Amino acid sequence: MLGSKLGDVLRPYIESPGRHIFPGERLAIDWLEFEARRKKVEPYLERIVELEKTAGSREGLLKGTEFLGELSPDQGLLLVYIAEDEKLQGLINAALGKNNPQFREAVIRYFKALQG
């Protein structure tokens, strides 16, 4: 894994996991931070839901989602997570892949790392 393209990113977690993950301790999520990040992303979800209602087709929806290029890969993942509806999640993933090069590159790196 360390020899892969993601090796530099994974190295600190693999070489000293105790610094990042503490065995025996419960996973703590900073809910205040999560809610703050969620509030930043929710307007994008609202715009996509509105586009889904007005766009006549999937292609029309994808063309109308250029604004997703503004999101970071983390924000894109959060947007997919809060969508909840499986069909809407698929549309958001497609729109992010089409309109957000950073998100597309992160997904490609992720799947290449899974392949080894």
Backbone as XML, in Angstrom:
<?xml version="1.0"?>
<chain id="A" units="angstrom">
  <residue number="1" name="MET">
    <atom name="N" x="0.814" y="-1.195" z="0.000"/>
    <atom name="CA" x="0.000" y="0.000" z="0.000"/>
    <atom name="C" x="0.857" y="1.259" z="0.000"/>
  </residue>
  <residue number="2" name="LEU">
    <atom name="N" x="1.969" y="1.207" z="0.722"/>
    <atom name="CA" x="2.802" y="2.403" z="0.794"/>
    <atom name="C" x="3.464" y="2.717" z="-0.539"/>
  </residue>
  <residue number="3" name="GLY">
    <atom name="N" x="3.572" y="1.716" z="-1.418"/>
    <atom name="CA" x="4.155" y="1.936" z="-2.730"/>
    <atom name="C" x="3.167" y="2.486" z="-3.739"/>
  </residue>
  <residue number="4" name="SER">
    <atom name="N" x="1.888" y="2.540" z="-3.383"/>
    <atom name="CA" x="0.877" y="3.055" z="-4.309"/>
    <atom name="C" x="0.903" y="4.585" z="-4.322"/>
  </residue>
  <residue number="5" name="LYS">
    <atom name="N" x="0.091" y="5.154" z="-5.200"/>
    <atom name="CA" x="0.028" y="6.610" z="-5.305"/>
    <atom name="C" x="-0.515" y="7.256" z="-4.034"/>
  </residue>
  <residue number="6" name="LEU">
    <atom name="N" x="-1.334" y="6.535" z="-3.296"/>
    <atom name="CA" x="-1.880" y="7.069" z="-2.048"/>
    <atom name="C" x="-0.960" y="6.808" z="-0.856"/>
  </residue>
  <residue number="7" name="GLY">
    <atom name="N" x="0.181" y="6.182" z="-1.102"/>
    <atom name="CA" x="1.096" y="5.828" z="-0.025"/>
    <atom name="C" x="1.516" y="6.996" z="0.846"/>
  </residue>
  <residue number="8" name="ASP">
    <atom name="N" x="1.787" y="8.134" z="0.224"/>
    <atom name="CA" x="2.207" y="9.310" z="1.005"/>
    <atom name="C" x="1.106" y="9.773" z="1.947"/>
  </residue>
  <residue number="9" name="VAL">
    <atom name="N" x="-0.130" y="9.640" z="1.522"/>
    <atom name="CA" x="-1.248" y="10.057" z="2.360"/>
    <atom name="C" x="-1.493" y="9.040" z="3.473"/>
  </residue>
  <residue number="10" name="LEU">
    <atom name="N" x="-1.348" y="7.756" z="3.143"/>
    <atom name="CA" x="-1.624" y="6.700" z="4.114"/>
    <atom name="C" x="-0.473" y="6.464" z="5.096"/>
  </residue>
  <residue number="11" name="ARG">
    <atom name="N" x="0.734" y="6.838" z="4.714"/>
    <atom name="CA" x="1.934" y="6.541" z="5.509"/>
    <atom name="C" x="1.807" y="6.899" z="6.992"/>
  </residue>
  <residue number="12" name="PRO">
    <atom name="N" x="1.379" y="8.101" z="7.362"/>
    <atom name="CA" x="1.299" y="8.427" z="8.794"/>
    <atom name="C" x="0.336" y="7.518" z="9.564"/>
  </residue>
  <residue number="13" name="TYR">
    <atom name="N" x="-0.757" y="7.117" z="8.918"/>
    <atom name="CA" x="-1.751" y="6.280" z="9.588"/>
    <atom name="C" x="-1.260" y="4.847" z="9.747"/>
  </residue>
  <residue number="14" name="ILE">
    <atom name="N" x="-0.480" y="4.377" z="8.770"/>
    <atom name="CA" x="0.011" y="3.005" z="8.824"/>
    <atom name="C" x="1.228" y="2.896" z="9.731"/>
  </residue>
  <residue number="15" name="GLU">
    <atom name="N" x="2.124" y="3.865" z="9.664"/>
    <atom name="CA" x="3.354" y="3.798" z="10.441"/>
    <atom name="C" x="3.133" y="4.061" z="11.932"/>
  </residue>
  <residue number="16" name="SER">
    <atom name="N" x="2.178" y="4.906" z="12.269"/>
    <atom name="CA" x="1.901" y="5.162" z="13.686"/>
    <atom name="C" x="0.391" y="5.296" z="13.898"/>
  </residue>
  <residue number="17" name="PRO">
    <atom name="N" x="-0.325" y="4.175" z="13.826"/>
    <atom name="CA" x="-1.782" y="4.247" z="13.947"/>
    <atom name="C" x="-2.249" y="4.728" z="15.313"/>
  </residue>
  <residue number="18" name="GLY">
    <atom name="N" x="-1.489" y="4.468" z="16.349"/>
    <atom name="CA" x="-1.884" y="4.888" z="17.688"/>
    <atom name="C" x="-1.991" y="6.395" z="17.842"/>
  </residue>
  <residue number="19" name="ARG">
    <atom name="N" x="-1.315" y="7.110" z="16.975"/>
    <atom name="CA" x="-1.384" y="8.563" z="17.022"/>
    <atom name="C" x="-2.729" y="9.074" z="16.484"/>
  </residue>
  <residue number="20" name="HIS">
    <atom name="N" x="-3.378" y="8.247" z="15.657"/>
    <atom name="CA" x="-4.621" y="8.666" z="14.999"/>
    <atom name="C" x="-5.841" y="7.883" z="15.464"/>
  </residue>
  <residue number="21" name="ILE">
    <atom name="N" x="-5.627" y="6.624" z="15.833"/>
    <atom name="CA" x="-6.728" y="5.757" z="16.263"/>
    <atom name="C" x="-6.331" y="5.154" z="17.607"/>
  </residue>
  <residue number="22" name="PHE">
    <atom name="N" x="-7.183" y="5.284" z="18.581"/>
    <atom name="CA" x="-6.881" y="4.787" z="19.903"/>
    <atom name="C" x="-7.718" y="3.548" z="20.193"/>
  </residue>
  <residue number="23" name="PRO">
    <atom name="N" x="-7.092" y="2.360" z="20.219"/>
    <atom name="CA" x="-7.849" y="1.135" z="20.488"/>
    <atom name="C" x="-8.537" y="1.209" z="21.850"/>
  </residue>
  <residue number="24" name="GLY">
    <atom name="N" x="-9.729" y="0.717" z="21.883"/>
    <atom name="CA" x="-10.468" y="0.708" z="23.143"/>
    <atom name="C" x="-11.282" y="1.957" z="23.393"/>
  </residue>
  <residue number="25" name="GLU">
    <atom name="N" x="-11.006" y="3.002" z="22.656"/>
    <atom name="CA" x="-11.778" y="4.226" z="22.818"/>
    <atom name="C" x="-12.882" y="4.266" z="21.775"/>
  </residue>
  <residue number="26" name="ARG">
    <atom name="N" x="-13.962" y="4.880" z="22.136"/>
    <atom name="CA" x="-15.063" y="5.003" z="21.195"/>
    <atom name="C" x="-14.754" y="6.077" z="20.174"/>
  </residue>
  <residue number="27" name="LEU">
    <atom name="N" x="-15.290" y="5.890" z="19.007"/>
    <atom name="CA" x="-15.129" y="6.880" z="17.953"/>
    <atom name="C" x="-15.953" y="8.108" z="18.306"/>
  </residue>
  <residue number="28" name="ALA">
    <atom name="N" x="-15.315" y="9.235" z="18.322"/>
    <atom name="CA" x="-16.015" y="10.469" z="18.662"/>
    <atom name="C" x="-16.144" y="11.324" z="17.413"/>
  </residue>
  <residue number="29" name="ILE">
    <atom name="N" x="-17.336" y="11.766" z="17.155"/>
    <atom name="CA" x="-17.590" y="12.638" z="16.021"/>
    <atom name="C" x="-17.923" y="14.016" z="16.578"/>
  </residue>
  <residue number="30" name="ASP">
    <atom name="N" x="-17.236" y="14.987" z="16.067"/>
    <atom name="CA" x="-17.504" y="16.359" z="16.486"/>
    <atom name="C" x="-18.773" y="16.816" z="15.775"/>
  </residue>
  <residue number="31" name="TRP">
    <atom name="N" x="-19.909" y="16.671" z="16.457"/>
    <atom name="CA" x="-21.200" y="16.961" z="15.835"/>
    <atom name="C" x="-21.369" y="18.432" z="15.494"/>
  </residue>
  <residue number="32" name="LEU">
    <atom name="N" x="-20.762" y="19.300" z="16.272"/>
    <atom name="CA" x="-20.868" y="20.725" z="15.952"/>
    <atom name="C" x="-20.165" y="21.028" z="14.630"/>
  </residue>
  <residue number="33" name="GLU">
    <atom name="N" x="-18.995" y="20.421" z="14.432"/>
    <atom name="CA" x="-18.281" y="20.608" z="13.175"/>
    <atom name="C" x="-19.073" y="19.984" z="12.023"/>
  </residue>
  <residue number="34" name="PHE">
    <atom name="N" x="-19.621" y="18.781" z="12.255"/>
    <atom name="CA" x="-20.410" y="18.117" z="11.228"/>
    <atom name="C" x="-21.600" y="18.979" z="10.815"/>
  </residue>
  <residue number="35" name="GLU">
    <atom name="N" x="-22.302" y="19.520" z="11.787"/>
    <atom name="CA" x="-23.467" y="20.353" z="11.486"/>
    <atom name="C" x="-23.061" y="21.631" z="10.744"/>
  </residue>
  <residue number="36" name="ALA">
    <atom name="N" x="-21.931" y="22.204" z="11.099"/>
    <atom name="CA" x="-21.460" y="23.406" z="10.404"/>
    <atom name="C" x="-21.127" y="23.081" z="8.949"/>
  </residue>
  <residue number="37" name="ARG">
    <atom name="N" x="-20.468" y="21.958" z="8.740"/>
    <atom name="CA" x="-20.137" y="21.540" z="7.370"/>
    <atom name="C" x="-21.397" y="21.196" z="6.594"/>
  </residue>
  <residue number="38" name="ARG">
    <atom name="N" x="-22.339" y="20.564" z="7.271"/>
    <atom name="CA" x="-23.604" y="20.188" z="6.632"/>
    <atom name="C" x="-24.372" y="21.438" z="6.168"/>
  </residue>
  <residue number="39" name="LYS">
    <atom name="N" x="-24.382" y="22.467" z="7.004"/>
    <atom name="CA" x="-25.100" y="23.703" z="6.657"/>
    <atom name="C" x="-24.498" y="24.375" z="5.423"/>
  </residue>
  <residue number="40" name="LYS">
    <atom name="N" x="-23.186" y="24.222" z="5.231"/>
    <atom name="CA" x="-22.543" y="24.800" z="4.053"/>
    <atom name="C" x="-22.932" y="24.052" z="2.779"/>
  </residue>
  <residue number="41" name="VAL">
    <atom name="N" x="-23.230" y="22.765" z="2.912"/>
    <atom name="CA" x="-23.495" y="21.916" z="1.748"/>
    <atom name="C" x="-24.992" y="21.826" z="1.424"/>
  </residue>
  <residue number="42" name="GLU">
    <atom name="N" x="-25.846" y="22.027" z="2.405"/>
    <atom name="CA" x="-27.291" y="21.880" z="2.188"/>
    <atom name="C" x="-27.847" y="22.755" z="1.063"/>
  </residue>
  <residue number="43" name="PRO">
    <atom name="N" x="-27.380" y="24.004" z="0.881"/>
    <atom name="CA" x="-27.911" y="24.790" z="-0.244"/>
    <atom name="C" x="-27.667" y="24.115" z="-1.605"/>
  </residue>
  <residue number="44" name="TYR">
    <atom name="N" x="-26.560" y="23.413" z="-1.732"/>
    <atom name="CA" x="-26.278" y="22.687" z="-2.970"/>
    <atom name="C" x="-27.290" y="21.560" z="-3.174"/>
  </residue>
  <residue number="45" name="LEU">
    <atom name="N" x="-27.613" y="20.870" z="-2.094"/>
    <atom name="CA" x="-28.606" y="19.796" z="-2.167"/>
    <atom name="C" x="-29.966" y="20.359" z="-2.565"/>
  </residue>
  <residue number="46" name="GLU">
    <atom name="N" x="-30.320" y="21.476" z="-1.990"/>
    <atom name="CA" x="-31.602" y="22.105" z="-2.324"/>
    <atom name="C" x="-31.653" y="22.496" z="-3.802"/>
  </residue>
  <residue number="47" name="ARG">
    <atom name="N" x="-30.545" y="23.020" z="-4.321"/>
    <atom name="CA" x="-30.501" y="23.405" z="-5.738"/>
    <atom name="C" x="-30.636" y="22.176" z="-6.633"/>
  </residue>
  <residue number="48" name="ILE">
    <atom name="N" x="-29.991" y="21.075" z="-6.243"/>
    <atom name="CA" x="-30.072" y="19.847" z="-7.040"/>
    <atom name="C" x="-31.486" y="19.278" z="-7.018"/>
  </residue>
  <residue number="49" name="VAL">
    <atom name="N" x="-32.124" y="19.283" z="-5.862"/>
    <atom name="CA" x="-33.503" y="18.786" z="-5.761"/>
    <atom name="C" x="-34.422" y="19.632" z="-6.633"/>
  </residue>
  <residue number="50" name="GLU">
    <atom name="N" x="-34.229" y="20.938" z="-6.631"/>
    <atom name="CA" x="-35.042" y="21.817" z="-7.467"/>
    <atom name="C" x="-34.778" y="21.553" z="-8.945"/>
  </residue>
  <residue number="51" name="LEU">
    <atom name="N" x="-33.517" y="21.362" z="-9.305"/>
    <atom name="CA" x="-33.170" y="21.042" z="-10.693"/>
    <atom name="C" x="-33.793" y="19.714" z="-11.125"/>
  </residue>
  <residue number="52" name="GLU">
    <atom name="N" x="-33.789" y="18.744" z="-10.211"/>
    <atom name="CA" x="-34.361" y="17.435" z="-10.532"/>
    <atom name="C" x="-35.845" y="17.572" z="-10.877"/>
  </residue>
  <residue number="53" name="LYS">
    <atom name="N" x="-36.520" y="18.469" z="-10.184"/>
    <atom name="CA" x="-37.953" y="18.679" z="-10.433"/>
    <atom name="C" x="-38.194" y="19.383" z="-11.769"/>
  </residue>
  <residue number="54" name="THR">
    <atom name="N" x="-37.301" y="20.314" z="-12.137"/>
    <atom name="CA" x="-37.529" y="21.124" z="-13.332"/>
    <atom name="C" x="-36.845" y="20.579" z="-14.581"/>
  </residue>
  <residue number="55" name="ALA">
    <atom name="N" x="-35.747" y="19.853" z="-14.420"/>
    <atom name="CA" x="-35.028" y="19.320" z="-15.583"/>
    <atom name="C" x="-35.858" y="18.207" z="-16.217"/>
  </residue>
  <residue number="56" name="GLY">
    <atom name="N" x="-35.894" y="18.199" z="-17.506"/>
    <atom name="CA" x="-36.690" y="17.200" z="-18.199"/>
    <atom name="C" x="-36.031" y="15.839" z="-18.281"/>
  </residue>
  <residue number="57" name="SER">
    <atom name="N" x="-34.721" y="15.809" z="-18.146"/>
    <atom name="CA" x="-34.001" y="14.548" z="-18.294"/>
    <atom name="C" x="-32.757" y="14.545" z="-17.410"/>
  </residue>
  <residue number="58" name="ARG">
    <atom name="N" x="-32.134" y="13.386" z="-17.352"/>
    <atom name="CA" x="-30.884" y="13.252" z="-16.590"/>
    <atom name="C" x="-29.806" y="14.157" z="-17.193"/>
  </residue>
  <residue number="59" name="GLU">
    <atom name="N" x="-29.737" y="14.198" z="-18.511"/>
    <atom name="CA" x="-28.749" y="15.040" z="-19.184"/>
    <atom name="C" x="-28.976" y="16.511" z="-18.859"/>
  </residue>
  <residue number="60" name="GLY">
    <atom name="N" x="-30.239" y="16.911" z="-18.808"/>
    <atom name="CA" x="-30.565" y="18.286" z="-18.442"/>
    <atom name="C" x="-30.136" y="18.615" z="-17.029"/>
  </residue>
  <residue number="61" name="LEU">
    <atom name="N" x="-30.326" y="17.650" z="-16.143"/>
    <atom name="CA" x="-29.901" y="17.841" z="-14.752"/>
    <atom name="C" x="-28.385" y="17.971" z="-14.680"/>
  </residue>
  <residue number="62" name="LEU">
    <atom name="N" x="-27.673" y="17.095" z="-15.382"/>
    <atom name="CA" x="-26.208" y="17.131" z="-15.333"/>
    <atom name="C" x="-25.663" y="18.437" z="-15.905"/>
  </residue>
  <residue number="63" name="LYS">
    <atom name="N" x="-26.309" y="18.962" z="-16.937"/>
    <atom name="CA" x="-25.859" y="20.239" z="-17.514"/>
    <atom name="C" x="-26.091" y="21.400" z="-16.554"/>
  </residue>
  <residue number="64" name="GLY">
    <atom name="N" x="-27.112" y="21.297" z="-15.722"/>
    <atom name="CA" x="-27.442" y="22.387" z="-14.809"/>
    <atom name="C" x="-26.700" y="22.368" z="-13.492"/>
  </residue>
  <residue number="65" name="THR">
    <atom name="N" x="-25.772" y="21.434" z="-13.332"/>
    <atom name="CA" x="-25.092" y="21.301" z="-12.037"/>
    <atom name="C" x="-23.627" y="21.731" z="-12.091"/>
  </residue>
  <residue number="66" name="GLU">
    <atom name="N" x="-23.315" y="22.704" z="-12.948"/>
    <atom name="CA" x="-21.932" y="23.195" z="-13.030"/>
    <atom name="C" x="-21.457" y="23.750" z="-11.691"/>
  </residue>
  <residue number="67" name="PHE">
    <atom name="N" x="-22.387" y="24.249" z="-10.894"/>
    <atom name="CA" x="-22.038" y="24.841" z="-9.600"/>
    <atom name="C" x="-21.375" y="23.841" z="-8.648"/>
  </residue>
  <residue number="68" name="LEU">
    <atom name="N" x="-21.491" y="22.547" z="-8.921"/>
    <atom name="CA" x="-20.847" y="21.553" z="-8.057"/>
    <atom name="C" x="-19.324" y="21.567" z="-8.197"/>
  </residue>
  <residue number="69" name="GLY">
    <atom name="N" x="-18.823" y="22.240" z="-9.211"/>
    <atom name="CA" x="-17.378" y="22.392" z="-9.369"/>
    <atom name="C" x="-16.757" y="23.212" z="-8.249"/>
  </residue>
  <residue number="70" name="GLU">
    <atom name="N" x="-17.575" y="23.935" z="-7.499"/>
    <atom name="CA" x="-17.084" y="24.767" z="-6.386"/>
    <atom name="C" x="-16.734" y="23.939" z="-5.153"/>
  </residue>
  <residue number="71" name="LEU">
    <atom name="N" x="-17.254" y="22.719" z="-5.068"/>
    <atom name="CA" x="-17.087" y="21.909" z="-3.853"/>
    <atom name="C" x="-15.752" y="21.187" z="-3.825"/>
  </residue>
  <residue number="72" name="SER">
    <atom name="N" x="-15.240" y="20.991" z="-2.625"/>
    <atom name="CA" x="-14.057" y="20.152" z="-2.443"/>
    <atom name="C" x="-14.526" y="18.697" z="-2.483"/>
  </residue>
  <residue number="73" name="PRO">
    <atom name="N" x="-13.600" y="17.739" z="-2.663"/>
    <atom name="CA" x="-14.004" y="16.329" z="-2.629"/>
    <atom name="C" x="-14.713" y="15.950" z="-1.320"/>
  </residue>
  <residue number="74" name="ASP">
    <atom name="N" x="-14.240" y="16.466" z="-0.188"/>
    <atom name="CA" x="-14.891" y="16.174" z="1.093"/>
    <atom name="C" x="-16.323" y="16.695" z="1.127"/>
  </residue>
  <residue number="75" name="GLN">
    <atom name="N" x="-16.517" y="17.902" z="0.622"/>
    <atom name="CA" x="-17.862" y="18.472" z="0.585"/>
    <atom name="C" x="-18.758" y="17.671" z="-0.355"/>
  </residue>
  <residue number="76" name="GLY">
    <atom name="N" x="-18.190" y="17.188" z="-1.455"/>
    <atom name="CA" x="-18.951" y="16.351" z="-2.376"/>
    <atom name="C" x="-19.418" y="15.063" z="-1.722"/>
  </residue>
  <residue number="77" name="LEU">
    <atom name="N" x="-18.523" y="14.431" z="-0.968"/>
    <atom name="CA" x="-18.908" y="13.204" z="-0.253"/>
    <atom name="C" x="-19.992" y="13.488" z="0.775"/>
  </residue>
  <residue number="78" name="LEU">
    <atom name="N" x="-19.871" y="14.603" z="1.457"/>
    <atom name="CA" x="-20.883" y="14.973" z="2.444"/>
    <atom name="C" x="-22.223" y="15.234" z="1.757"/>
  </residue>
  <residue number="79" name="LEU">
    <atom name="N" x="-22.193" y="15.864" z="0.614"/>
    <atom name="CA" x="-23.415" y="16.117" z="-0.143"/>
    <atom name="C" x="-24.108" y="14.808" z="-0.509"/>
  </residue>
  <residue number="80" name="VAL">
    <atom name="N" x="-23.352" y="13.839" z="-0.968"/>
    <atom name="CA" x="-23.917" y="12.526" z="-1.298"/>
    <atom name="C" x="-24.491" y="11.887" z="-0.039"/>
  </residue>
  <residue number="81" name="TYR">
    <atom name="N" x="-23.782" y="11.994" z="1.066"/>
    <atom name="CA" x="-24.216" y="11.374" z="2.321"/>
    <atom name="C" x="-25.542" y="11.946" z="2.820"/>
  </residue>
  <residue number="82" name="ILE">
    <atom name="N" x="-25.682" y="13.255" z="2.758"/>
    <atom name="CA" x="-26.906" y="13.856" z="3.316"/>
    <atom name="C" x="-28.098" y="13.720" z="2.370"/>
  </residue>
  <residue number="83" name="ALA">
    <atom name="N" x="-27.867" y="13.315" z="1.125"/>
    <atom name="CA" x="-28.967" y="13.180" z="0.172"/>
    <atom name="C" x="-29.945" y="12.082" z="0.579"/>
  </residue>
  <residue number="84" name="GLU">
    <atom name="N" x="-29.481" y="11.010" z="1.170"/>
    <atom name="CA" x="-30.274" y="9.893" z="1.691"/>
    <atom name="C" x="-30.984" y="9.077" z="0.623"/>
  </residue>
  <residue number="85" name="ASP">
    <atom name="N" x="-31.652" y="9.689" z="-0.354"/>
    <atom name="CA" x="-32.341" y="8.945" z="-1.404"/>
    <atom name="C" x="-31.311" y="8.346" z="-2.365"/>
  </residue>
  <residue number="86" name="GLU">
    <atom name="N" x="-31.405" y="7.040" z="-2.607"/>
    <atom name="CA" x="-30.408" y="6.336" z="-3.414"/>
    <atom name="C" x="-30.338" y="6.871" z="-4.849"/>
  </residue>
  <residue number="87" name="LYS">
    <atom name="N" x="-31.485" y="7.156" z="-5.440"/>
    <atom name="CA" x="-31.509" y="7.692" z="-6.809"/>
    <atom name="C" x="-30.851" y="9.067" z="-6.851"/>
  </residue>
  <residue number="88" name="LEU">
    <atom name="N" x="-31.163" y="9.887" z="-5.867"/>
    <atom name="CA" x="-30.577" y="11.225" z="-5.806"/>
    <atom name="C" x="-29.071" y="11.149" z="-5.566"/>
  </residue>
  <residue number="89" name="GLN">
    <atom name="N" x="-28.635" y="10.205" z="-4.746"/>
    <atom name="CA" x="-27.204" y="10.021" z="-4.518"/>
    <atom name="C" x="-26.487" y="9.670" z="-5.823"/>
  </residue>
  <residue number="90" name="GLY">
    <atom name="N" x="-27.103" y="8.804" z="-6.622"/>
    <atom name="CA" x="-26.521" y="8.442" z="-7.916"/>
    <atom name="C" x="-26.420" y="9.640" z="-8.845"/>
  </residue>
  <residue number="91" name="LEU">
    <atom name="N" x="-27.455" y="10.461" z="-8.865"/>
    <atom name="CA" x="-27.424" y="11.664" z="-9.695"/>
    <atom name="C" x="-26.347" y="12.635" z="-9.234"/>
  </residue>
  <residue number="92" name="ILE">
    <atom name="N" x="-26.218" y="12.782" z="-7.918"/>
    <atom name="CA" x="-25.201" y="13.691" z="-7.373"/>
    <atom name="C" x="-23.805" y="13.174" z="-7.703"/>
  </residue>
  <residue number="93" name="ASN">
    <atom name="N" x="-23.590" y="11.871" z="-7.562"/>
    <atom name="CA" x="-22.286" y="11.299" z="-7.923"/>
    <atom name="C" x="-21.965" y="11.550" z="-9.389"/>
  </residue>
  <residue number="94" name="ALA">
    <atom name="N" x="-22.947" y="11.348" z="-10.255"/>
    <atom name="CA" x="-22.738" y="11.588" z="-11.687"/>
    <atom name="C" x="-22.441" y="13.060" z="-11.954"/>
  </residue>
  <residue number="95" name="ALA">
    <atom name="N" x="-23.185" y="13.945" z="-11.310"/>
    <atom name="CA" x="-22.983" y="15.379" z="-11.500"/>
    <atom name="C" x="-21.615" y="15.821" z="-10.976"/>
  </residue>
  <residue number="96" name="LEU">
    <atom name="N" x="-21.208" y="15.277" z="-9.838"/>
    <atom name="CA" x="-19.886" y="15.610" z="-9.300"/>
    <atom name="C" x="-18.790" y="15.101" z="-10.227"/>
  </residue>
  <residue number="97" name="GLY">
    <atom name="N" x="-18.958" y="13.887" z="-10.737"/>
    <atom name="CA" x="-17.975" y="13.329" z="-11.658"/>
    <atom name="C" x="-17.857" y="14.137" z="-12.936"/>
  </residue>
  <residue number="98" name="LYS">
    <atom name="N" x="-18.969" y="14.671" z="-13.396"/>
    <atom name="CA" x="-18.973" y="15.451" z="-14.638"/>
    <atom name="C" x="-18.442" y="16.864" z="-14.441"/>
  </residue>
  <residue number="99" name="ASN">
    <atom name="N" x="-18.785" y="17.491" z="-13.330"/>
    <atom name="CA" x="-18.524" y="18.919" z="-13.145"/>
    <atom name="C" x="-17.421" y="19.273" z="-12.156"/>
  </residue>
  <residue number="100" name="ASN">
    <atom name="N" x="-16.862" y="18.283" z="-11.468"/>
    <atom name="CA" x="-15.870" y="18.579" z="-10.442"/>
    <atom name="C" x="-14.629" y="17.713" z="-10.659"/>
  </residue>
  <residue number="101" name="PRO">
    <atom name="N" x="-13.612" y="18.246" z="-11.337"/>
    <atom name="CA" x="-12.411" y="17.461" z="-11.635"/>
    <atom name="C" x="-11.698" y="16.949" z="-10.386"/>
  </residue>
  <residue number="102" name="GLN">
    <atom name="N" x="-11.685" y="17.730" z="-9.294"/>
    <atom name="CA" x="-11.029" y="17.279" z="-8.059"/>
    <atom name="C" x="-11.729" y="16.046" z="-7.504"/>
  </residue>
  <residue number="103" name="PHE">
    <atom name="N" x="-13.040" y="16.064" z="-7.505"/>
    <atom name="CA" x="-13.817" y="14.921" z="-7.008"/>
    <atom name="C" x="-13.561" y="13.701" z="-7.888"/>
  </residue>
  <residue number="104" name="ARG">
    <atom name="N" x="-13.595" y="13.895" z="-9.207"/>
    <atom name="CA" x="-13.366" y="12.791" z="-10.143"/>
    <atom name="C" x="-11.982" y="12.173" z="-9.921"/>
  </residue>
  <residue number="105" name="GLU">
    <atom name="N" x="-10.955" y="13.011" z="-9.768"/>
    <atom name="CA" x="-9.590" y="12.506" z="-9.547"/>
    <atom name="C" x="-9.486" y="11.753" z="-8.223"/>
  </residue>
  <residue number="106" name="ALA">
    <atom name="N" x="-10.148" y="12.238" z="-7.180"/>
    <atom name="CA" x="-10.119" y="11.561" z="-5.877"/>
    <atom name="C" x="-10.782" y="10.193" z="-5.971"/>
  </residue>
  <residue number="107" name="VAL">
    <atom name="N" x="-11.874" y="10.098" z="-6.706"/>
    <atom name="CA" x="-12.553" y="8.813" z="-6.877"/>
    <atom name="C" x="-11.681" y="7.845" z="-7.657"/>
  </residue>
  <residue number="108" name="ILE">
    <atom name="N" x="-11.032" y="8.329" z="-8.712"/>
    <atom name="CA" x="-10.145" y="7.477" z="-9.505"/>
    <atom name="C" x="-8.989" y="6.970" z="-8.647"/>
  </residue>
  <residue number="109" name="ARG">
    <atom name="N" x="-8.377" y="7.857" z="-7.853"/>
    <atom name="CA" x="-7.284" y="7.437" z="-6.963"/>
    <atom name="C" x="-7.769" y="6.400" z="-5.962"/>
  </residue>
  <residue number="110" name="TYR">
    <atom name="N" x="-8.967" y="6.581" z="-5.434"/>
    <atom name="CA" x="-9.541" y="5.649" z="-4.458"/>
    <atom name="C" x="-9.688" y="4.259" z="-5.071"/>
  </residue>
  <residue number="111" name="PHE">
    <atom name="N" x="-10.277" y="4.178" z="-6.268"/>
    <atom name="CA" x="-10.493" y="2.873" z="-6.877"/>
    <atom name="C" x="-9.190" y="2.226" z="-7.344"/>
  </residue>
  <residue number="112" name="LYS">
    <atom name="N" x="-8.227" y="3.030" z="-7.785"/>
    <atom name="CA" x="-6.914" y="2.480" z="-8.136"/>
    <atom name="C" x="-6.222" y="1.918" z="-6.902"/>
  </residue>
  <residue number="113" name="ALA">
    <atom name="N" x="-6.361" y="2.597" z="-5.779"/>
    <atom name="CA" x="-5.764" y="2.102" z="-4.526"/>
    <atom name="C" x="-6.432" y="0.797" z="-4.091"/>
  </residue>
  <residue number="114" name="LEU">
    <atom name="N" x="-7.729" y="0.676" z="-4.306"/>
    <atom name="CA" x="-8.411" y="-0.571" z="-3.957"/>
    <atom name="C" x="-7.929" y="-1.725" z="-4.816"/>
  </residue>
  <residue number="115" name="GLN">
    <atom name="N" x="-7.607" y="-1.442" z="-6.073"/>
    <atom name="CA" x="-7.127" y="-2.483" z="-6.961"/>
    <atom name="C" x="-5.707" y="-2.900" z="-6.638"/>
  </residue>
  <residue number="116" name="GLY">
    <atom name="N" x="-4.980" y="-2.047" z="-5.949"/>
    <atom name="CA" x="-3.621" y="-2.370" z="-5.524"/>
    <atom name="C" x="-2.661" y="-1.966" z="-6.547"/>
  </residue>
</chain>
